[in-house]
């Protein structure tokens, strides 16, 4: 996709605060420090549109971005970071589940997992929950450049087994080398095409 315009729209915590537009929408989720901001910035060819932080757990709002005046990308709060207070961690699940369960123009979710760690309970439960809601989910293993090709493949196959997916259902990604960027855009375009056909 040729990126002509990128605009931060707003942050929200509840449905009354969501943007009222009905553009096709793709959300991004993952543990704190998984590289979510870096992935979105790589997709949209911007260095710092989505703020990256050296302190995990900083994003605690749902952030909406508009691409080319026709596609909405949503940065969901990172989860699973122990130093965030219990109160904030307890708020994460209902806030995100409310968004994903009520947002009519949400086409799918891109779930990020650091390739250096095995999928955890949160990721497995998230995918199961999305399946019950019939929300498509693309799995992306981030920071692929941190491992050798052999170790990449080992972790890739382990993720395929953990989520019971074939190799087409998981993408290896690196913000440093831009590996996987085009594949992620291809999957987003597939969802947009499906959405437009349904309309």
CORDA-V297760 format. One record per residue. PHI is phi in whole degrees, -180 to 180 (none if undefined). BURIAL is b if it has 16 or more other C-alpha atoms within 10 Angstrom, else e. Layout:
# CORDA-V297760
PHI/BURIAL, PHI/BURIAL
This chain:
# CORDA-V297760
none/e, -83/e, -88/e, -97/e, -149/e, -133/b, -137/e, -76/e, -93/e, -174/e, -109/b, -150/b, -126/b, -144/e, -54/e, -63/e, -99/e, -67/b, -59/e, -88/e, -70/e, -121/e, -63/b, -56/b, -130/b, -123/b, -107/b, -125/b, -136/b, 169/b, -62/b, -58/b, 71/b, -84/b, 99/b, -66/b, -62/b, -64/b, -65/b, -64/b, -60/b, -66/b, -60/b, -97/b, 57/e, -129/e, -82/e, -145/e, -64/b, -97/b, -68/e, -99/b, -138/e, -79/e, -105/e, -59/b, 87/b, -78/b, -80/b, -125/b, -126/b, -91/b, -108/b, -107/b, -126/b, -113/b, -110/b, 52/e, 54/e, -157/e, -138/b, -103/b, -112/b, -124/b, -95/b, -86/b, -60/b, -69/b, -125/b, 84/b, -97/e, -65/e, -79/e, -76/e, -60/e, -59/e, -62/e, -67/e, -63/b, -68/e, -79/e, -62/b, -61/e, -63/e, -65/b, -73/b, -66/e, -63/e, -60/b, -70/b, -84/e, -118/e, -77/e, -66/e, -93/e, -73/b, -89/b, 180/b, -122/b, -106/b, -101/b, -99/b, -136/b, -64/b, -62/b, -83/e, -127/e, -74/e, -55/b, -103/e, -57/e, -61/e, -66/b, -64/e, -68/e, -61/b, -64/b, -62/e, -63/e, -63/b, -63/e, -67/e, -90/e, 57/e, -101/e, -58/e, -136/b, -101/b, -95/b, -126/b, -92/b, -89/b, 61/b, -60/b, -68/b, -78/e, -120/e, -69/e, -58/e, -64/e, -70/e, -56/b, -64/e, -61/e, -69/b, -62/b, -66/e, -64/e, -67/b, -59/b, -67/e, -61/e, -100/b, 55/e, -125/e, -84/e, -68/e, -77/e, -94/e, -136/b, -119/b, -86/b, -135/b, -141/b, -68/b, -69/e, -99/e, 69/e, -57/b, 89/b, -57/b, -66/e, -62/e, -64/b, -63/e, -60/e, -67/e, -63/b, -62/e, -61/e, -67/b, -64/b, -60/e, -63/e, -63/e, -69/e, -67/e, -67/e, -66/e
